Amino acid sequence: MSDNQGSDALARNGGRILVDALVGNGVDTVYCVPGESYLPALDALYDVHGIRTITTRHEGAASNMADAYGKLTGRPGICFVTRGPGATHAANGVHTASEDSTPMILFVGQVGQEFIGRGAFQEVDYRQMFGGIAKWVTQIDSIERIPEIIAKAFSVAMSGRPGPVVIALPEDVLFGSATVADASTARSVQAAPSADSLDELRGLLDGAMRPLVIVGGTGWDPDSTAALRRFVAANDLPVAASFRRQDLFDNRDSHYVGQLGLGVSPKLAERARDADLLIVVGSRLAESTSSGYTLFESPTPKQTMVHVHPDPEELGRVYQARLPINAGLREFALALDGIEPVASPRWQQWTADARADYVAHSTPPAPTAEIDGVDLAQVVGHLSDVLPDDAVIANGAGNYTVWVHRYYRYRQAATELAPTNGAMGYGFPAAIAASLRDPERSVVAFAGDGCFMMYPQELATAVQFGAPLVVIVVNNGMLGTIRMHQEREYPGRVSATKLENPDFVAFAKSFGAYAERVERTEDFPAAFERARKAGVAALIELRTDPRQITPANRLSA
């Protein structure tokens, strides 16, 4: 902490005031690509031993790491980038944080105020640029208002539906000096469910025959996930996870019945359609979770719907629920302890059947000679068996993720780092952030060959800062998702989806990482153990069958 933290007696430059505000709000890590537009903030970070500054090799990776930090901690991930191109690169992570409801604050350097509007070097109007994807965008036009605006940024990022905040920092504000008092630590604000809404929920549950709980969103913690488990167990309810929120409910629990998202089990999709009561906690039931808005009709679902969400504007936006409840997810979950369980639920067989369907769907099939190269189902199943409960699994976008979501069984919250906006390249930077936060924790990133090549240079970041994660590169020599759509829409006309890749092993080793290639399924377990024990960032390249486009389908189909 700097010597004048909390003091209003000494003049400080804008960069120092800003960094002192970060210290006051408990920030311990920032991710950045340095730029001359925010030099005073970089200089202030030099004196602050409580904040670790992680320099990445691309602003997109820095913003993805900040998003991952927000997902892991529930506190805003902090990212600094320079103006113009730095900001446009970082927009990727802002969009992910917006779609994923992740608390995040992006600081962007800006030209001096006397140059604004003149088309100065790298000048961008950030309110216009980020206005459609960030929760709040502002520019600090007065050095005296830095503490006020930073306090508001933390509050906005964490309160209600969490999300990203973007703050532009004009050079003259950062370089200028002022005597100004620090603000107090910002606090998150969430609504709580009313007693009447809980009573109505209890009445709807009592009249149901085929209920289904759908869990999603952000803002959960161990106490709230435990409270949800107690409510589910007491009422013997089946629980499905919304898209890429599988870690919110222990997949080994007899009440967990699978994920609603890409690669959804057909039986679970049919069960969602047939349910007569949906208790939707935190999920927006967006396109991926709703199978293109087909599982639940809009505006009025045929299923009786209870919709719990921290953002009142989300309630009634797409679906008119029978019972909309505006509440923070922690606040709602803890309130469930006050609901009397239903005596002798009528849906016990419904729950048991849904669980049996999930177990069958998520159990890797026996290896088959039809698949050339590494069988990805066996790889994911092995990791699910051997990794500890708190292991973090990260991924980006691509058909390879269908295997991960189908065969890996998550056990704890904050162990799934996956972008609901389908951002390629996300998983590897996110895994670096997770590994740097807790180097003793097992962290595994999955990436397709196209996905990994979005940010492969971040191997340098992982090695420089000591992140001993393992990244598994699924190499099938093509952009599999787009190729799948091509074959469906334009059979035999392959356009722009074939990839010529580097030697991934040699590439990783050139950074000082551990690396090896696996071409046979039976060789993976030993290779993975060697990678885990390497003590440095490690890469395993899997040579997989390009014809096996999903777990259930061949490309020819």
C-alpha positions in Angstrom: 0.0 0.0 0.0 1.3 3.5 -0.8 2.4 5.8 2.1 -0.5 8.2 1.4 -3.3 5.7 1.1 -6.4 7.1 2.8 -4.8 10.5 3.3 -6.4 13.8 2.2 -3.4 15.9 3.3 -1.0 15.2 0.5 -1.2 16.1 -3.2 -1.1 13.1 -5.4 -1.2 12.7 -9.2 -4.2 11.1 -10.8 -2.4 7.8 -11.3 -1.7 7.5 -7.6 -5.2 8.5 -6.6 -6.5 5.8 -9.0 -4.3 3.1 -7.7 -4.9 4.0 -4.1 -8.6 3.6 -4.9 -7.9 0.1 -6.2 -6.0 -0.8 -3.0 -9.0 0.5 -1.0 -11.3 -1.8 -2.8 -9.2 -4.9 -2.2 -7.6 -5.3 -5.6 -4.7 -7.8 -5.6 -4.2 -8.4 -9.3 -4.3 -6.3 -12.5 -3.9 -7.6 -16.0 -2.5 -5.2 -18.6 -0.5 -4.4 -21.8 1.5 -1.3 -20.8 0.9 1.9 -22.7 2.2 5.5 -22.6 -1.4 6.7 -22.2 -1.6 5.6 -18.5 2.1 5.8 -17.4 1.2 7.5 -14.0 -1.0 4.5 -13.1 1.8 2.1 -14.0 4.2 4.2 -11.9 1.9 4.1 -8.9 1.6 0.3 -9.2 5.4 0.1 -8.8 5.0 1.1 -5.2 2.0 -1.0 -4.3 3.3 -4.4 -3.1 -0.3 -5.7 -2.5 -1.2 -5.6 -6.2 0.4 -8.1 -8.7 0.7 -6.7 -12.2 0.4 -9.3 -14.9 1.7 -8.2 -18.2 0.1 -10.1 -21.1 1.2 -10.2 -24.8 -2.2 -9.1 -26.1 -5.0 -6.9 -24.7 -7.6 -9.5 -25.6 -5.8 -12.0 -23.4 -5.6 -9.4 -20.6 -9.3 -8.7 -20.7 -10.1 -12.5 -20.8 -7.9 -13.0 -17.7 -9.8 -10.2 -15.9 -13.1 -11.9 -16.8 -11.8 -15.2 -15.5 -10.7 -13.5 -12.2 -14.2 -12.1 -11.8 -15.8 -15.5 -12.4 -13.4 -17.1 -9.8 -13.7 -14.5 -7.1 -17.0 -12.6 -7.5 -14.9 -9.4 -7.4 -14.2 -7.2 -10.4 -11.3 -8.3 -12.5 -9.1 -5.3 -13.3 -7.6 -4.7 -16.7 -5.6 -1.7 -18.0 -5.0 -1.1 -21.8 -3.8 1.8 -23.8 -6.1 3.9 -26.1 -7.2 3.1 -29.6 -5.9 -0.3 -30.7 -5.4 -1.5 -27.1 -9.1 -0.8 -26.4 -10.4 -2.5 -29.5 -8.3 -5.6 -28.7 -9.7 -5.6 -25.2 -13.3 -5.4 -26.4 -13.4 -9.2 -26.7 -13.2 -9.7 -23.0 -15.7 -6.9 -22.3 -18.3 -8.6 -24.5 -17.6 -11.9 -22.7 -18.1 -10.3 -19.3 -21.3 -8.7 -20.5 -22.8 -11.9 -21.8 -21.5 -13.9 -18.8 -22.6 -11.4 -16.2 -19.0 -11.1 -14.9 -17.8 -8.2 -12.7 -15.0 -6.5 -14.4 -13.4 -3.0 -14.8 -11.5 -2.0 -17.9 -9.3 1.1 -17.6 -8.4 2.6 -21.0 -6.0 5.4 -21.6 -7.3 8.5 -23.4 -5.9 11.5 -25.1 -5.6 14.7 -23.1 -8.9 16.6 -22.8 -7.6 19.5 -24.9 -7.3 17.1 -27.8 -10.6 15.3 -27.6 -12.8 15.7 -30.7 -9.8 16.6 -32.9 -9.1 13.1 -34.1 -5.9 12.9 -32.1 -3.5 10.0 -32.2 -5.5 6.8 -31.2 -8.5 8.9 -30.0 -11.7 6.9 -29.6 -15.0 7.9 -28.1 -15.3 5.0 -25.6 -18.8 5.8 -24.6 -19.9 5.1 -28.2 -17.5 2.2 -28.7 -18.5 0.3 -25.6 -22.0 1.7 -25.0 -23.7 -1.4 -26.3 -21.7 -4.1 -24.5 -20.6 -2.6 -21.1 -22.8 -2.1 -18.1 -21.5 1.4 -17.7 -19.0 3.5 -19.7 -17.6 6.8 -18.5 -14.6 9.1 -18.7 -13.0 10.8 -15.7 -12.9 14.5 -16.6 -11.9 15.8 -13.2 -9.0 14.5 -11.1 -11.0 15.4 -7.9 -13.8 12.9 -9.0 -11.4 9.8 -9.3 -12.4 8.3 -5.9 -16.1 8.9 -6.5 -16.1 7.3 -10.0 -13.9 4.3 -9.0 -16.2 3.6 -6.0 -19.3 3.8 -8.3 -17.5 1.5 -10.9 -17.0 -1.2 -8.3 -20.6 -0.9 -7.1 -22.0 -1.0 -10.6 -19.8 -4.0 -11.6 -21.0 -6.1 -8.6 -24.6 -5.0 -7.9 -27.7 -6.5 -9.5 -26.7 -8.4 -12.5 -22.9 -8.1 -12.5 -21.1 -6.9 -15.6 -18.2 -4.9 -17.1 -17.5 -1.2 -16.5 -15.2 0.8 -18.9 -13.4 3.9 -17.6 -11.5 6.2 -20.0 -8.5 8.0 -18.4 -7.4 11.3 -20.1 -3.7 11.8 -19.8 -4.1 15.3 -18.2 -6.2 13.8 -15.5 -3.6 11.1 -14.7 -0.6 13.4 -14.8 -2.3 16.2 -12.9 -2.1 16.6 -9.1 -4.7 17.3 -6.5 -5.4 17.0 -2.8 -8.5 14.7 -2.5 -9.8 12.3 0.1 -10.2 8.6 -0.8 -13.7 7.1 -0.9 -14.8 4.2 1.3 -14.8 0.6 0.0 -17.6 -0.1 -2.4 -20.2 -2.7 -1.5 -22.5 -4.8 -3.7 -26.2 -4.3 -3.4 -28.7 -7.1 -4.2 -32.5 -7.4 -3.8 -34.0 -10.0 -1.6 -37.1 -12.1 -2.3 -40.3 -11.2 -0.5 -42.1 -13.5 1.8 -45.2 -13.5 -0.5 -43.1 -14.6 -3.4 -41.6 -17.5 -1.4 -45.1 -18.5 -0.3 -46.3 -18.5 -3.9 -43.3 -20.6 -5.0 -44.2 -23.1 -2.3 -47.8 -23.3 -3.6 -46.7 -23.8 -7.2 -44.3 -26.5 -6.2 -47.0 -28.3 -4.2 -49.2 -28.5 -7.3 -46.6 -29.7 -9.7 -46.2 -33.1 -11.2 -43.0 -32.7 -13.3 -40.9 -29.9 -11.9 -37.4 -28.9 -13.1 -34.9 -26.5 -11.5 -32.6 -24.7 -14.0 -29.6 -23.0 -12.3 -27.4 -20.4 -13.9 -26.1 -16.9 -13.5 -23.4 -15.4 -11.3 -23.1 -14.2 -7.8 -23.1 -17.6 -6.1 -20.9 -18.5 -3.2 -20.4 -21.8 -1.1 -23.2 -20.9 1.3 -25.7 -20.2 -1.5 -24.9 -23.3 -3.5 -25.2 -25.3 -0.3 -28.6 -23.8 0.4 -29.8 -24.6 -3.1 -28.6 -28.2 -2.6 -30.5 -28.5 0.7 -33.7 -27.2 -1.0 -33.3 -29.6 -3.9 -32.6 -32.6 -1.7 -35.5 -31.8 0.7 -37.9 -31.7 -2.3 -36.2 -34.4 -4.4 -36.1 -32.0 -7.4 -34.2 -32.6 -10.7 -31.6 -29.9 -11.4 -30.3 -28.9 -14.9 -27.5 -26.4 -15.4 -27.9 -23.6 -18.0 -25.2 -23.2 -20.7 -21.7 -23.4 -19.3 -22.9 -23.2 -15.6 -22.4 -26.9 -14.9 -20.2 -26.2 -11.9 -23.1 -24.6 -9.8 -24.4 -28.0 -8.8 -22.4 -31.1 -8.0 -22.7 -33.3 -11.1 -22.3 -36.4 -8.9 -25.4 -35.5 -6.9 -28.4 -37.8 -7.5 -30.5 -34.8 -8.4 -28.3 -33.4 -11.1 -29.7 -34.2 -14.6 -27.4 -32.5 -17.1 -26.8 -29.3 -18.9 -29.0 -27.3 -21.2 -26.7 -25.9 -23.9 -24.7 -26.9 -26.9 -24.7 -30.7 -27.2 -27.8 -31.0 -24.9 -29.0 -34.6 -24.3 -32.1 -35.1 -26.5 -33.8 -36.7 -23.5 -33.1 -33.7 -21.3 -34.4 -31.4 -23.9 -37.6 -33.3 -24.1 -37.9 -33.4 -20.3 -37.6 -29.6 -20.3 -40.4 -29.3 -22.8 -42.6 -31.7 -20.8 -42.0 -30.1 -17.4 -45.1 -28.5 -15.9 -43.1 -26.3 -13.5 -39.8 -24.6 -14.2 -37.9 -23.0 -11.3 -35.3 -20.9 -13.2 -32.7 -19.5 -10.8 -30.3 -17.0 -12.3 -30.4 -18.1 -15.9 -31.7 -15.8 -18.7 -32.7 -18.8 -20.7 -30.9 -17.3 -23.6 -30.5 -18.8 -27.1 -28.0 -21.6 -26.2 -29.8 -22.7 -23.0 -33.2 -22.6 -24.7 -32.1 -24.4 -27.9 -32.9 -21.4 -30.0 -35.9 -20.4 -27.9 -37.6 -23.7 -28.7 -37.6 -25.4 -25.3 -39.6 -22.6 -23.7 -42.1 -20.6 -25.8 -42.0 -16.8 -25.8 -43.7 -14.7 -24.5 -45.7 -17.2 -22.4 -44.1 -20.6 -21.8 -46.5 -23.5 -21.7 -44.6 -24.6 -18.6 -45.5 -22.7 -15.4 -42.4 -20.6 -14.8 -40.8 -19.1 -11.7 -38.0 -16.8 -12.9 -35.5 -15.6 -10.3 -33.0 -13.0 -11.6 -31.0 -10.1 -10.0 -31.8 -7.7 -12.9 -35.5 -6.5 -12.9 -35.1 -5.6 -16.6 -34.4 -9.2 -17.4 -37.7 -10.4 -15.9 -40.3 -10.2 -18.6 -37.8 -9.3 -21.3 -38.3 -12.6 -23.2 -40.5 -14.7 -21.0 -43.6 -13.7 -19.1 -43.1 -15.9 -16.0 -46.0 -16.8 -13.7 -43.9 -15.8 -10.8 -41.0 -13.3 -11.5 -38.8 -12.8 -8.5 -36.2 -10.0 -8.5 -33.5 -11.1 -6.1 -29.8 -11.7 -5.8 -29.0 -15.4 -6.2 -27.3 -15.7 -2.9 -30.2 -13.9 -1.2 -32.7 -16.1 -2.9 -30.9 -19.3 -2.2 -30.5 -18.6 1.5 -34.2 -17.7 1.7 -35.0 -21.2 0.4 -34.2 -22.6 3.9 -37.4 -21.0 5.0 -39.6 -22.9 2.6 -41.3 -26.0 4.1 -40.5 -29.1 1.9 -43.3 -30.8 0.0 -44.4 -34.0 1.8 -44.1 -37.1 -0.3 -43.3 -35.5 -3.7 -45.1 -36.9 -6.6 -42.2 -36.6 -9.0 -39.7 -39.0 -7.4 -39.7 -41.3 -10.4 -39.4 -38.3 -12.7 -36.3 -37.2 -10.9 -34.8 -40.7 -10.8 -35.4 -41.3 -14.6 -33.8 -37.9 -15.4 -30.8 -38.8 -13.4 -30.5 -42.2 -15.1 -30.7 -40.5 -18.5 -27.9 -38.1 -17.5 -25.6 -40.8 -16.2 -26.0 -42.8 -19.4 -25.4 -39.7 -21.6 -22.4 -38.5 -19.7 -20.6 -41.9 -19.4 -17.9 -42.2 -22.2 -18.7 -45.1 -24.5 -16.2 -47.9 -25.0 -13.4 -47.0 -27.5 -14.1 -47.9 -31.1 -11.8 -48.7 -34.0 -13.9 -46.3 -36.1 -12.2 -43.3 -34.5 -8.6 -42.6 -35.8 -6.2 -41.0 -33.4 -7.2 -39.9 -29.8 -10.7 -40.6 -28.6 -11.6 -37.3 -26.9 -14.4 -38.9 -24.8 -11.8 -41.2 -23.1 -9.6 -38.2 -22.4 -12.3 -36.1 -20.8 -13.6 -39.1 -18.9 -10.1 -39.8 -17.5 -9.7 -36.2 -16.3 -13.1 -36.3 -14.7 -11.9 -39.4 -12.7 -8.5 -38.3 -11.7 -8.7 -34.5 -11.1 -9.5 -33.2 -7.6 -12.9 -31.7 -6.9 -11.5 -28.1 -7.0 -9.8 -28.5 -10.4 -10.5 -25.7 -12.8 -11.5 -26.6 -16.4 -11.3 -23.8 -18.9 -12.3 -23.8 -22.6 -13.0 -21.4 -25.4 -15.3 -22.2 -28.4 -15.5 -25.0 -30.9 -16.9 -28.5 -31.4 -14.3 -29.9 -29.0 -16.2 -28.3 -26.1 -19.1 -30.6 -26.6 -17.0 -33.5 -25.4 -15.9 -31.4 -22.3 -19.4 -30.4 -21.4 -20.8 -33.9 -21.9 -18.2 -36.1 -20.2 -16.6 -33.9 -17.4 -18.4 -34.0 -14.1 -18.0 -30.7 -12.2 -18.1 -30.9 -8.4 -17.7 -27.3 -7.1 -18.7 -23.8 -8.0 -16.0 -21.6 -9.7 -14.4 -24.5 -11.5 -15.8 -24.0 -15.0 -14.3 -21.1 -17.0 -16.2 -21.1 -20.2 -17.6 -18.1 -22.3 -21.4 -18.2 -22.9 -20.8 -15.8 -25.8 -18.8 -18.5 -27.7 -15.5 -16.5 -27.8 -12.7 -18.4 -29.4 -9.4 -18.2 -27.6 -10.9 -17.6 -24.1 -9.9 -20.8 -22.4 -6.1 -20.5 -22.4 -5.8 -17.0 -21.0 -8.6 -17.8 -18.5 -6.7 -20.8 -17.3 -3.5 -18.8 -16.9 -5.4 -16.4 -14.6 -6.8 -19.3 -12.6 -3.3 -20.9 -12.2 -1.7 -17.6 -11.2 -4.3 -17.0 -8.6 -3.7 -20.4 -7.0 -0.6 -22.2 -8.4 -1.3 -25.2 -6.2 -4.7 -25.8 -7.8 -5.0 -28.1 -10.8 -5.9 -26.1 -13.9 -6.6 -27.6 -17.3 -7.5 -25.6 -20.4 -9.0 -27.3 -23.5 -8.5 -25.6 -26.8 -9.1 -26.5 -30.4 -6.2 -25.9 -32.8 -8.0 -22.9 -34.2 -9.1 -21.7 -30.7 -5.5 -22.0 -29.2 -4.0 -20.0 -32.1 -6.0 -17.0 -31.1 -3.7 -16.3 -28.1 -0.8 -18.8 -28.3 1.7 -16.1 -27.4 0.3 -16.2 -23.9 2.6 -19.1 -23.3 5.1 -16.4 -22.6 2.9 -14.9 -19.9 2.3 -18.3 -18.3 6.1 -19.1 -18.2 7.2 -15.6 -17.2 4.8 -15.4 -14.2 4.9 -19.1 -13.2 1.5 -20.6 -14.1 1.8 -24.4 -14.0 -1.4 -25.1 -15.9 -1.9 -27.8 -18.6 -3.4 -26.8 -21.9 -4.7 -29.6 -24.1 -4.8 -28.6 -27.8 -7.3 -30.7 -29.7 -5.8 -30.8 -33.2 -8.0 -31.9 -36.1 -6.6 -29.5 -38.7 -9.7 -27.5 -39.2 -12.3 -25.1 -37.7 -14.6 -27.9 -36.8 -17.8 -26.0 -35.9 -17.8 -24.0 -39.2 -16.9 -27.1 -41.2 -19.8 -29.0 -39.7 -22.2 -26.2 -40.7 -20.6 -26.1 -44.2 -21.1 -29.8 -44.7 -24.8 -29.4 -43.7 -25.5 -26.4 -45.8 -23.0 -26.8 -48.7 -21.9 -30.5 -48.8 -18.4 -31.1 -50.2 -17.7 -27.4 -50.6 -15.0 -26.8 -48.1 -14.2 -23.1 -47.9 -11.8 -21.3 -45.4 -12.0 -23.9 -42.7 -8.8 -26.0 -43.3 -5.9 -25.1 -41.0 -2.2 -25.4 -41.5 -0.8 -25.6 -38.0 2.7 -25.1 -36.5 4.5 -27.9 -34.7 2.7 -27.2 -31.4 5.2 -29.2 -29.3 8.2 -27.3 -30.7 6.3 -24.0 -30.4 5.5 -24.5 -26.7 9.0 -25.7 -25.9 10.4 -22.5 -27.5 8.8 -20.6 -24.7 10.2 -22.8 -22.0 7.0 -24.8 -21.5 6.8 -28.6 -21.2 5.1 -30.2 -24.2 4.4 -33.5 -25.9 2.2 -34.9 -28.6 -0.3 -37.8 -28.1 -1.6 -39.8 -31.0 -3.1 -42.8 -29.3 -5.8 -42.7 -26.6 -4.0 -45.2 -24.3 -0.9 -42.9 -24.2 -2.8 -39.9 -22.7 -3.0 -40.8 -19.0 0.8 -41.1 -18.7 1.4 -38.0 -20.8 -1.0 -36.0 -18.6 0.8 -37.1 -15.4 4.1 -36.0 -16.9 2.6 -32.6 -17.8 1.1 -32.1 -14.3 4.5 -32.9 -12.7 6.5 -30.7 -15.0 6.3 -27.7 -12.6 5.8 -25.2 -15.5 3.2 -24.4 -18.0 2.6 -27.5 -20.1 1.0 -28.3 -23.5 -0.4 -31.6 -24.7 -1.3 -31.8 -28.4 -3.9 -34.4 -29.2 -4.1 -35.7 -32.7 -7.8 -36.4 -33.2 -10.0 -37.7 -36.0 -11.3 -34.8 -38.1 -14.2 -37.0 -39.3 -15.6 -37.3 -35.7 -17.2 -33.9 -35.6 -19.3 -34.4 -32.3 -19.4 -37.3 -29.9 -22.4 -38.8 -31.7 -21.8 -37.7 -35.3 -19.3 -38.3 -38.1 -18.6 -35.5 -40.6 -20.1 -37.6 -43.4 -23.5 -37.5 -41.6 
